[in-house]
Amino acid sequence: MQAITPYLNFNGDAAEALDFYTQALGGQVVHRQTFGDTQADFPSPESHKDKIMHALFNAGALNFMVSDCPPDVSVTSGSNVSLALNFEDEEAIVKTFNAMAAGGTITMPLQDTFWGAKFGMITDRFGVSWMFNYDKPKD
């Protein structure tokens, strides 16, 4: 079995989210296809042709997929899933946490923890929950 790949769904702002994640996480969109690009059998209204049908995002070992919902479907933000990011140095976690928090809500400030890590949580401006963790070197 291979690693699980998160799939994030959006209500028409997936392209904006991908631009945000590219900047905040220092990654890239590996593949992007709009509803208008596909020859699929399902109808897509003209207003939806430029929306993201499928995209793949990559930033180092982090990979996730993205899509806008079809016009007759919508998603609501939930707290049942969080994407956990693990960092190898303290400077990177601080920089990424601050970038991802822009326009979002910090649900737990980035702080030193009793388990020997720097940890924090945010809900980004698109309603996606993220956890940030940096395990500090053991003395």
N, C-alpha and C positions, 0 to 999 in steps of 0.2 A: 504494500500500500504506500502511496505517496503522501506528501504533506497536504493538509487541507488548505484550500484557497478561498478566502472570504470573497463574497460577491455583494457589492453595495448597490442598492437600488435607489433611484432618485425620482423626484416629481418634475422632470424637465430641466433641472439645472446640473446634470451630470458633467457637461463640458466645463462649466464654471468650477465645479468641485475638482475635476482633474487638473485644471490650471492651478488651483489653490494647493492641492497636494504636491504637484510638481515643484512649486516654489518652497512650500513649508517642509517637505520631506526630502528635497533634493533629488527627486527621481525623474522618471520619464514615462511617457505613454508609449508602450511598445506596439500596441495595435489599437486602432479606433475605426469603428464602422457605424455609420448613421443608419437610421431606418430607410432613408432615401437611397443609400448605397446598395441595399440588398434587393434581391429578386425573389424574396420569400412570398409565399402564397397568401399571407395575411394582409388585409388592407391597412394602409397607413394614411391618415389624412395629410393633406398638403402642409398643414401647420406643424406636423410632427416629423417631417422628412429630414430636418437637420438635427433632430435629437439623437442621442447616443443609443444605439441598439446594443452594442457590445464594445468594451474597451478593456485593455489589460494594462495595469500600472506596475512599474517596477522601480524599486529603490534599494539596491543591494540585494539582501536576502528577503526583503519585503516584497510580496506580490499580492495584488488583489485585482478583481475584475469589477467593472462598473457598467450600469445600464440605466437609462431612463425607463420608467414604466410606460407601457402602452397607454394611449389616451384614455381608455376606459378603466384604468387601474391606478390606484395611488397608494403610496406608502405613508405610514406615520412613524415618527421617531419613537423608538422604544428603548428600554433599558435592559433587555434580555440578552444582549450581546455587546461585548466591548472588544476592540482590537488592542492587543497588548504588544507594545514595542519595547524591546530590550536593547540597551545601549552598552557600548564598550568603554565609553569615557564620559566624564561628568560634563565637559564643555558641550558635547553633542546633545546630551539630554536637555540641558538648559536651553540651548538655541532652538531645538526642535519643539520643545514644549511651548516656548513663547510664540513661535511662528504658528503652531497649530491652534493656540488659544485665541488668536486674533479673530474677533467677531463671534467667538463662541463663549462658553461658560466653563470656568474652572470649577470643577466639582470637588477637587481636593488639590490644594496647592502643592507644588513640587517641594518635597521636604525630605529630610533624613528620617529614616524609620528605625524601629526597634529591631528589625531583622537584618540591619546592616546595608540597607539600600537607600538610594534616593528614589522617591516614588511620587507620582502625582496622577491626577485624572482630569480629563476635560470632555465636554461634549462640544464638538466643533460646530461651526455656523450652519452646517448641513444636517445637524441632528445625530451625527455618528459619535458614539462613545469610544474614547481612547484611554488606555492606561500606559504610563511611561515608567520604566524601571531601569535603574543602573545599580547593579550589585557592586558595592565598593570592595576594593581589594582587602583581603583578610590580612591582619598584621601578624 
